[in-house]
Amino acid sequence: MRFLSVLVLIAGAAVGVFYPWAMSNFSGHAIGTYRVYEGGRFRPVTVQFAASDAPVRVLVDLIARAERVASQQRTVLTLTAASGGRTALASTLSFNHTDNPRQVSPQLPDKIFRDEAGVIETVTPGAYVFTIGPGDADGIDMRAVDLILRAGTGSIDERARPAGYALMGVGLAGLVLSLVFGRGNRPPQNPNSQPPPPHWGRGGSQR
């Protein structure tokens, strides 16, 4: 039962954690990474898209102090993407669900948080203007913000995360139960399996 529980736990982690992360970060090919905030200023970015780029996944990296981002519950950044005067994507980014932010440098307290703004499913060939601005979160000491665009990305099945978390829960529960009941089911120790204790005195063995 213990081995089966470990397999279920690994399968749940693969479906609920690794699969969405891999699809977001590695599916398709990179269009480019664009610095949209630095030195206290936001600036819009214009990117030329071809129809073959669809679907385009839009990711945002935030470089900031970790404790400020992890403790807030409000919108840190807002993002809009427009083409030909029409909004193709509008999103709010909080970054507070990021469990393992990347480290900028061992000497610096800043971390790199990544959030997904969404996917532009249908692309009209031409220029797309991406505008990122501050949200209503207070006290976020932002160092820099990068816009990451990936073309031809696969779509994530929305059922993957809850199904994966459910499998992880079942596997973890099974592992705990196997450890608890496994101790109670151990066979009693055979007293004859141990060497007899040494006898001291007359007629006994001495070491």
Secondary structure, DSSP 8 states (H G I E B T S, - for coil): -HHHHHHHHHHHHIIIIIHHHHHHHHSSEEEEEEEEEETTEE--EEEEE-GGG-SEEEEEEEEEEHHHHHT--S--EEEEEEETTEEEEEEEE--TT-SS-EES-TT--EEEEEEEEEEE-S--SEEEEEEEEE-S--S--EEEEEEEEEES-----TTHHHHHHHHHHHHHHHHHHHHHHHHHT-----GGGS------STTS---
